[in-house]
Amino acid sequence: MKARRQAGFTFVETLMALLIFVLLTAVVAAGIPTAYRTYIGVVNSSNAQLALSATTSALRDELGMAQQVAQITRNGETVVCFETPAGYWESIGNAAEEDGHAGLIVQVYAPGATGPGEPLGEPRELVPDASFAAARGYEGKMHLLMGPVVYADGVFTVNDLKVQVEGDTLLELPKYEVRAALAPDNAANAAVGS
């Protein structure tokens, strides 16, 4: 009698299919970490742009309403302060990392006889944590830093705005300028006071 061929795959065919499946899985698995790193890079870049945009908008809102400007020295550091329409004085600076803030802070000062008086309470965040949280990325390790604020001829210049993650700069704005809307009686005295 003649042997009949049975339906199905031979052992060699099954091994070849398994080998092809394992090779394809290895190729795909090798690409996943690269794709993930690319995704994280794009998300963090987008978050950095959102954070910087929110910060520049808040800086424009704060500095643009300055009524008067004064320069003071606190703890050996020169600080540019500005008077708000409400009559309080404020300055903007970097938050201490140990304070848990990720961005820039605003220190409010009591009105003094010729400019800012003593600090009032704890500084507040320039961009509130709730609105900044979505753009923080890296599980809250994203920080905003800035260089000195300079005032001349009715213009505030914020130098070296940076968005950093663990010391690496993701985005940098070397110079950001805001024209102050000084009160009409103070427009002639727009130079920085002491």
ChimeraX attribute file (.defattr): number of C-alpha atoms within 10 A of each C-alpha:
attribute: neighborCount
match mode: 1-to-1
recipient: residues
	/A:1	3
	/A:2	4
	/A:3	5
	/A:4	6
	/A:5	6
	/A:6	7
	/A:7	6
	/A:8	8
	/A:9	9
	/A:10	9
	/A:11	8
	/A:12	9
	/A:13	11
	/A:14	12
	/A:15	12
	/A:16	11
	/A:17	11
	/A:18	12
	/A:19	12
	/A:20	12
	/A:21	11
	/A:22	12
	/A:23	12
	/A:24	12
	/A:25	11
	/A:26	11
	/A:27	10
	/A:28	11
	/A:29	11
	/A:30	11
	/A:31	10
	/A:32	11
	/A:33	11
	/A:34	11
	/A:35	11
	/A:36	11
	/A:37	11
	/A:38	12
	/A:39	12
	/A:40	14
	/A:41	13
	/A:42	12
	/A:43	15
	/A:44	20
	/A:45	17
	/A:46	16
	/A:47	22
	/A:48	26
	/A:49	17
	/A:50	16
	/A:51	27
	/A:52	22
	/A:53	12
	/A:54	18
	/A:55	20
	/A:56	20
	/A:57	12
	/A:58	15
	/A:59	20
	/A:60	17
	/A:61	13
	/A:62	20
	/A:63	26
	/A:64	20
	/A:65	18
	/A:66	23
	/A:67	23
	/A:68	26
	/A:69	30
	/A:70	21
	/A:71	19
	/A:72	18
	/A:73	10
	/A:74	8
	/A:75	6
	/A:76	7
	/A:77	8
	/A:78	13
	/A:79	19
	/A:80	22
	/A:81	26
	/A:82	30
	/A:83	25
	/A:84	19
	/A:85	13
	/A:86	7
	/A:87	15
	/A:88	18
	/A:89	28
	/A:90	26
	/A:91	24
	/A:92	25
	/A:93	20
	/A:94	19
	/A:95	22
	/A:96	12
	/A:97	11
	/A:98	7
	/A:99	7
	/A:100	10
	/A:101	18
	/A:102	26
	/A:103	26
	/A:104	23
	/A:105	20
	/A:106	19
	/A:107	18
	/A:108	24
	/A:109	22
	/A:110	17
	/A:111	17
	/A:112	11
	/A:113	7
	/A:114	9
	/A:115	20
	/A:116	23
	/A:117	15
	/A:118	11
	/A:119	15
	/A:120	14
	/A:121	10
	/A:122	10
	/A:123	18
	/A:124	16
	/A:125	19
	/A:126	22
	/A:127	21
	/A:128	17
	/A:129	16
	/A:130	8
	/A:131	11
	/A:132	21
	/A:133	16
	/A:134	12
	/A:135	22
	/A:136	23
	/A:137	20
	/A:138	13
	/A:139	7
	/A:140	15
	/A:141	13
	/A:142	24
	/A:143	23
	/A:144	23
	/A:145	18
	/A:146	21
	/A:147	15
	/A:148	16
	/A:149	20
	/A:150	15
	/A:151	23
	/A:152	12
	/A:153	13
	/A:154	21
	/A:155	17
	/A:156	22
	/A:157	19
	/A:158	21
	/A:159	18
	/A:160	16
	/A:161	21
	/A:162	21
	/A:163	26
	/A:164	18
	/A:165	19
	/A:166	9
	/A:167	10
	/A:168	10
	/A:169	15
	/A:170	17
	/A:171	19
	/A:172	18
	/A:173	14
	/A:174	13
	/A:175	13
	/A:176	15
	/A:177	18
	/A:178	19
	/A:179	17
	/A:180	24
	/A:181	16
	/A:182	23
	/A:183	14
	/A:184	9
	/A:185	10
	/A:186	13
	/A:187	15
	/A:188	11
	/A:189	14
	/A:190	20
	/A:191	17
	/A:192	18
	/A:193	14
	/A:194	12
